[in-house]
Amino acid sequence: MEEKIVKTVAWSDAKALVTALASQNLGRANNKKPADFCEFIVAYPMITRKRMVDFLENIVLNKSLSDVTSMATVAEDSCLFSTETATALEVVLRHLNKLNNGGKLQSLWGFLDDDKKAVIHFVNKGGWYAEAYFSSPTEFSVVHLMLSSQGEKFFIPVTFVKDLSKLAAKVSLTGNFCLHDYLPRTKFDFLSKGGKQSGDVSQSLSSEKKHSLHKRHSRDAGDFL
């Protein structure tokens, strides 16, 4: 992808630094005890995207904080049916760029793809950013500091949760919009590789097979970083 990750840090590592500097640089927060990066950013509704980028950049680039990009992107990609056509971040960035270039989406709440294992919410704060929620057996949060091909810095806060049901309900209320669709051939290729060819792909791609194929692909997700 044209955009690149500068660094990714975990909320658990950065929380103390964020808390110490936020009141000095951003003022009063609506939520004084945010549980993750998504809640932290939402707690400052009047802070523009540009100002939040500047604040988060100072946090993320702190040398005492570890770069967890590899761990985070593997966990994100594991929520996709396939990363052969795009990684999770590439899917999000495609729609984010569309909004920032004046385009419109069917909904500002959407599933990452039809596996419905991740929910993406697009937010405008003097410029669009995306907050992402991924299904995960372990709950944690990170923020990606990214650089566009034009040299503009931006951020994507991410939260990994065990239960997506409340967030999924918001997507359902707005029409079950999926950010990424797969051609029938893509799904057929997965079945073929598993020795499960069928003339009717939509019928043969049962949830059990889909889960099995997804798990097998997830173990290889690191190859696409």
Phi, psi and chi 1 to 4 in degrees:
 res  aa     phi    psi   chi1   chi2   chi3   chi4
   1 MET       -  151.9   57.1 -176.6  171.8      -
   2 GLU   -64.6  -42.4  -68.6 -175.6   -5.0      -
   3 GLU   -72.2  149.3  -66.2   81.8    1.0      -
   4 LYS  -132.4  150.0   68.4  176.0 -177.0  177.8
   5 ILE   -79.2  126.3  -61.8  174.5      -      -
   6 VAL   -80.7  -48.7  176.9      -      -      -
   7 LYS  -168.0  151.6 -173.0  178.9  177.3 -178.3
   8 THR  -126.1  131.3  -54.6      -      -      -
   9 VAL  -125.4  153.3  -61.0      -      -      -
  10 ALA   -88.9  144.5      -      -      -      -
  11 TRP   -59.3  -39.9  172.4 -104.6      -      -
  12 SER   -60.1  -33.2   57.1      -      -      -
  13 ASP   -81.3  -34.8  -65.9  -21.7      -      -
  14 ALA   -96.4  -11.3      -      -      -      -
  15 LYS   -53.4  -47.0  179.9  179.8  177.9 -179.3
  16 ALA   -62.6  -42.1      -      -      -      -
  17 LEU   -68.7  -41.8 -170.5   57.6      -      -
  18 VAL   -60.3  -47.8  168.2      -      -      -
  19 THR   -61.9  -40.5  -56.6      -      -      -
  20 ALA   -67.7  -35.0      -      -      -      -
  21 LEU   -96.5  -21.9  -63.1  178.2      -      -
  22 ALA   -61.6  -47.3      -      -      -      -
  23 SER   -64.2  -31.5   59.6      -      -      -
  24 GLN   -75.3  -33.3  -58.5  173.3   26.8      -
  25 ASN  -105.9  -25.5  -66.6  -87.2      -      -
  26 LEU  -117.0  -11.0  -58.4  178.5      -      -
  27 GLY    88.1 -157.4      -      -      -      -
  28 ARG   -77.2  139.8  -64.4 -175.3   61.6 -179.2
  29 ALA  -102.0  148.8      -      -      -      -
  30 ASN   -70.9  -25.5  -72.7   -8.5      -      -
  31 ASN  -127.3  111.0  179.7   -2.9      -      -
  32 LYS   -83.2   -9.5  -65.5 -177.3  179.3  179.5
  33 LYS  -131.4   62.0  -65.3 -176.4  178.8  180.0
  34 PRO   -63.9  144.8   25.6  -35.5      -      -
  35 ALA   -94.7  -11.3      -      -      -      -
  36 ASP  -162.2  179.4   51.3   54.5      -      -
  37 PHE   -65.6  -36.1  -85.6  114.2      -      -
  38 CYS   -62.8  -46.4  -68.4      -      -      -
  39 GLU   -65.6  -35.6  -73.8 -169.3    6.7      -
  40 PHE   -62.3  -47.5  170.7   75.0      -      -
  41 ILE   -67.6  -39.6  -65.8  168.4      -      -
  42 VAL   -64.4  -27.1  170.0      -      -      -
  43 ALA   -67.7   -9.2      -      -      -      -
  44 TYR  -124.3   71.4  -67.6   92.8      -      -
  45 PRO   -64.5  -22.5   24.7  -35.8      -      -
  46 MET   -93.7   -4.5  -57.3  -53.4  -67.1      -
  47 ILE   -84.5  123.8  -59.6  -61.8      -      -
  48 THR   -69.1  162.3   64.7      -      -      -
  49 ARG   -58.7  -42.5 -175.1 -172.4   65.7  170.8
  50 LYS   -61.5  -44.5  173.6   63.5  169.6   62.5
  51 ARG   -67.5  -37.7 -169.8  174.0  171.0 -168.5
  52 MET   -67.8  -36.9 -175.1   60.4   73.9      -
  53 VAL   -59.0  -47.3  167.0      -      -      -
  54 ASP   -60.4  -41.9  -67.3  -19.7      -      -
  55 PHE   -66.1  -49.3  174.2   78.4      -      -
  56 LEU   -66.0  -31.7  -70.8  173.9      -      -
  57 GLU   -60.7  -41.7 -177.6  179.0   10.6      -
  58 ASN   -63.8  -33.0  -71.0  -30.4      -      -
  59 ILE   -73.5  -54.4  -59.1  -67.2      -      -
  60 VAL   -61.2  -39.9  173.1      -      -      -
  61 LEU   -82.9    2.9  -62.9 -175.5      -      -
  62 ASN   -61.2  128.6 -172.1  -69.8      -      -
  63 LYS   -65.6  -19.8  -67.1 -178.2  178.9  179.2
  64 SER   -78.6  -11.7   67.9      -      -      -
  65 LEU   -97.8  131.1  -60.0  178.4      -      -
  66 SER   -73.6  148.7  -60.4      -      -      -
  67 ASP   -87.4  115.9 -171.6  -16.3      -      -
  68 VAL  -109.9   26.8  -62.7      -      -      -
  69 THR   -54.9  -48.5  -63.7      -      -      -
  70 SER   -61.3  -48.4  179.9      -      -      -
  71 MET   -60.6  -43.9  176.7  -87.3  -68.8      -
  72 ALA   -67.4  -45.7      -      -      -      -
  73 THR   -68.9  -32.9   52.0      -      -      -
  74 VAL   -63.6  -44.1  167.4      -      -      -
  75 ALA   -64.7  -37.5      -      -      -      -
  76 GLU   -67.2  -46.8  -68.6  160.5   -2.7      -
  77 ASP   -66.3  -25.5  -70.8  -13.7      -      -
  78 SER   -67.2  -14.0   72.1      -      -      -
  79 CYS   -90.2   -1.8  -69.4      -      -      -
  80 LEU   -91.3  150.3  -80.2  170.7      -      -
  81 PHE   -63.8  -40.5  172.6   74.9      -      -
  82 SER  -152.8  143.7  165.5      -      -      -
  83 THR  -108.0   13.7   55.7      -      -      -
  84 GLU   -68.8  -29.7  -72.3 -164.4  -11.5      -
  85 THR  -100.3  -26.3   55.7      -      -      -
  86 ALA  -168.7  147.2      -      -      -      -
  87 THR   -80.9  170.3   65.9      -      -      -
  88 ALA   -59.0  -46.0      -      -      -      -
  89 LEU   -66.1  -35.8  -78.2 -179.6      -      -
  90 GLU   -63.0  -38.2  -75.0  172.5  -20.2      -
  91 VAL   -63.3  -47.5  171.5      -      -      -
  92 VAL   -63.1  -44.8  174.8      -      -      -
  93 LEU   -65.4  -33.2  -70.3  170.7      -      -
  94 ARG   -60.3  -42.8 -177.4  169.1   71.3 -115.9
  95 HIS   -77.8  -33.7  -68.3   76.8      -      -
  96 LEU   -65.2  -42.1 -171.5   57.6      -      -
  97 ASN   -63.9  -36.3  -73.8  -25.0      -      -
  98 LYS   -61.6  -45.1 -178.3  176.4 -179.0  179.4
  99 LEU   -64.4  -43.7  -73.2  171.0      -      -
 100 ASN   -72.3  -11.3  -80.8  -43.0      -      -
 101 ASN  -102.8   16.4  -74.1  -45.9      -      -
 102 GLY    92.7    1.5      -      -      -      -
 103 GLY   -80.7  175.9      -      -      -      -
 104 LYS  -128.8  153.8  -66.2 -176.4  178.4 -179.3
 105 LEU  -114.4  159.8  -58.2 -178.7      -      -
 106 GLN   -59.4  -35.2  178.0 -179.5  -38.1      -
 107 SER  -157.1  153.9  169.9      -      -      -
 108 LEU   -86.4   -7.6  -62.4 -178.7      -      -
 109 TRP  -113.8  129.5  -75.8   92.1      -      -
 110 GLY  -154.5  157.1      -      -      -      -
 111 PHE   -79.6  148.8  -68.7  113.3      -      -
 112 LEU   -60.1  -49.3 -175.3   63.1      -      -
 113 ASP  -151.6 -172.5   67.3    3.3      -      -
 114 ASP   -75.1   -0.7   56.8   10.2      -      -
 115 ASP   -73.0  -20.5 -101.4    7.0      -      -
 116 LYS    57.3   38.1  -61.1 -177.9  179.0 -179.6
 117 LYS  -103.4    6.3  -66.2 -179.9  179.3  178.2
 118 ALA  -152.7  143.7      -      -      -      -
 119 VAL  -120.5  132.9  169.8      -      -      -
 120 ILE  -117.1  134.9  -47.0  -60.1      -      -
 121 HIS  -124.9  125.0 -179.9 -148.1      -      -
 122 PHE   -97.0  131.4  -63.6   95.4      -      -
 123 VAL  -128.7  138.9 -175.4      -      -      -
 124 ASN  -106.4  118.1 -166.8  -14.9      -      -
 125 LYS  -130.7   64.7  -70.9  168.6   67.5   72.1
 126 GLY    70.2   31.8      -      -      -      -
 127 GLY   141.2  145.8      -      -      -      -
 128 TRP   -84.7  142.2  -66.6   92.5      -      -
 129 TYR  -136.7  168.0   77.6   92.9      -      -
 130 ALA  -122.5  134.2      -      -      -      -
 131 GLU  -106.2  136.6   54.4 -177.4   21.6      -
 132 ALA  -122.7  140.1      -      -      -      -
 133 TYR  -125.6  121.0  -57.1   88.5      -      -
 134 PHE  -116.3  142.9  -69.1   86.1      -      -
 135 SER   -72.2  134.2  177.8      -      -      -
 136 SER  -158.4  142.5  169.9      -      -      -
 137 PRO   -68.7  -19.2   24.8  -35.3      -      -
 138 THR  -117.5  127.8  -56.8      -      -      -
 139 GLU   -88.5  127.3  -64.0 -166.4  -19.7      -
 140 PHE  -162.1  173.6   62.9  101.8      -      -
 141 SER  -142.2  146.5  177.1      -      -      -
 142 VAL  -138.7  166.8  -56.4      -      -      -
 143 VAL  -131.8  132.2   65.5      -      -      -
 144 HIS   -93.5  126.0  -62.7  -66.6      -      -
 145 LEU   -95.9  123.7  178.5   65.5      -      -
 146 MET  -125.0  162.0  -53.6 -167.8   71.5      -
 147 LEU  -127.7  126.8 -175.2   68.8      -      -
 148 SER   -80.9  168.1   72.9      -      -      -
 149 SER   -65.1  -18.3   56.7      -      -      -
 150 GLN   -92.3    3.6  -68.9   77.0   35.0      -
 151 GLY    87.0    8.1      -      -      -      -
 152 GLU   -86.9  131.5  178.7 -174.7    6.0      -
 153 LYS   -86.5  143.3  -67.8 -174.3  177.7   69.9
 154 PHE  -151.5  175.1   61.3  102.3      -      -
 155 PHE  -135.4  154.6   58.8   88.0      -      -
 156 ILE  -134.6  107.9  -62.9 -179.8      -      -
 157 PRO   -79.3  140.6   28.9  -33.3      -      -
 158 VAL  -132.6  136.6  179.7      -      -      -
 159 THR  -127.3  130.6  -61.1      -      -      -
 160 PHE  -102.2  124.8  -64.6   85.1      -      -
 161 VAL  -129.6  153.7  -62.6      -      -      -
 162 LYS   -78.4  -31.7  -66.8  179.5 -179.6  178.5
 163 ASP  -124.4  112.6 -175.4    4.2      -      -
 164 LEU   -95.4    3.3  -89.1  178.5      -      -
 165 SER   -58.7  -43.1   57.4      -      -      -
 166 LYS   -66.8  -38.1  -69.5 -176.6  178.7  179.7
 167 LEU   -71.6  -39.1  -66.5  159.6      -      -
 168 ALA   -62.9  -33.2      -      -      -      -
 169 ALA   -62.8  -35.2      -      -      -      -
 170 LYS   -66.6  -36.2  -66.2 -176.3  178.9 -177.1
 171 VAL   -69.1  -41.0 -177.9      -      -      -
 172 SER   -61.9  -36.8  -62.2      -      -      -
 173 LEU   -67.0  -22.5  -73.1  173.1      -      -
 174 THR  -107.9   16.5   55.6      -      -      -
 175 GLY   106.0   11.4      -      -      -      -
 176 ASN    56.7   42.6  -71.6  -51.9      -      -
 177 PHE   -65.1  131.0  171.1   52.6      -      -
 178 CYS  -111.5  130.8  -73.0      -      -      -
 179 LEU   -71.2  -28.7  -84.8   65.2      -      -
 180 HIS  -134.1  127.2 -168.0   60.3      -      -
 181 ASP  -112.7  155.5  -65.5  -41.8      -      -
 182 TYR  -115.3  140.4  -58.8   93.1      -      -
 183 LEU   -68.0  148.3  -64.3  173.4      -      -
 184 PRO   -51.8  -33.7  -28.5   36.7      -      -
 185 ARG   -64.0  -34.7  179.7  177.1  176.6  179.8
 186 THR   -61.7  -45.4  -58.6      -      -      -
 187 LYS   -69.1  -35.8  -66.6 -175.4  176.2 -178.9
 188 PHE   -63.5  -39.1  177.4   79.8      -      -
 189 ASP   -61.6  -38.1  -74.0  -15.6      -      -
 190 PHE   -65.8  -41.2  -94.0   82.1      -      -
 191 LEU   -66.9  -38.1  -67.0  175.0      -      -
 192 SER   -64.2  -43.0  -62.5      -      -      -
 193 LYS   -62.8  -28.0  -69.6  174.5 -175.7  177.2
 194 GLY   -91.6    4.8      -      -      -      -
 195 GLY    73.4   28.6      -      -      -      -
 196 LYS  -121.8   47.6  -58.7  -71.5 -175.6  179.2
 197 GLN   -64.9  146.7  -67.8 -171.1   19.2      -
 198 SER  -155.1  145.9  170.2      -      -      -
 199 GLY   -71.7  -25.4      -      -      -      -
 200 ASP  -113.3   92.7 -174.4   -6.6      -      -
 201 VAL   -64.4  -40.8  174.7      -      -      -
 202 SER   -63.7  -30.5   63.1      -      -      -
 203 GLN   -81.3  -39.1  -68.6  -65.9  -37.4      -
 204 SER   -77.7  -20.1   62.1      -      -      -
 205 LEU   -82.6   73.0 -169.6   59.6      -      -
 206 SER   -72.8  163.6   66.3      -      -      -
 207 SER   -63.1  -33.3   59.9      -      -      -
 208 GLU   -66.4  -45.2 -178.9  178.3   -8.4      -
 209 LYS   -65.2  -41.2  -67.6  174.2 -177.4  174.9
 210 LYS   -61.6  -40.9 -167.9  174.1 -178.3 -177.3
 211 HIS   -65.6  -40.9  177.2   68.8      -      -
 212 SER   -65.0  -44.0  175.0      -      -      -
 213 LEU   -65.1  -39.2  -70.3  167.6      -      -
 214 HIS   -63.6  -42.1  175.2   69.1      -      -
 215 LYS   -63.9  -41.3  -75.8 -177.9   66.1  178.5
 216 ARG   -65.0  -38.8 -178.9  165.5   65.5 -108.4
 217 HIS   -69.6  -36.3 -179.1   74.8      -      -
 218 SER   -61.1  -32.4  -63.5      -      -      -
 219 ARG   -67.8  -18.5  -70.6 -164.8  -67.1  -90.4
 220 ASP  -100.4    3.9  -63.4  -29.3      -      -
 221 ALA   -59.9  -29.8      -      -      -      -
 222 GLY   -63.4  -21.8      -      -      -      -
 223 ASP   -67.2  -17.0  -62.1  -22.7      -      -
 224 PHE   -98.7    3.6  -65.8   91.1      -      -
 225 LEU   -75.9      -  -65.0  177.5      -      -
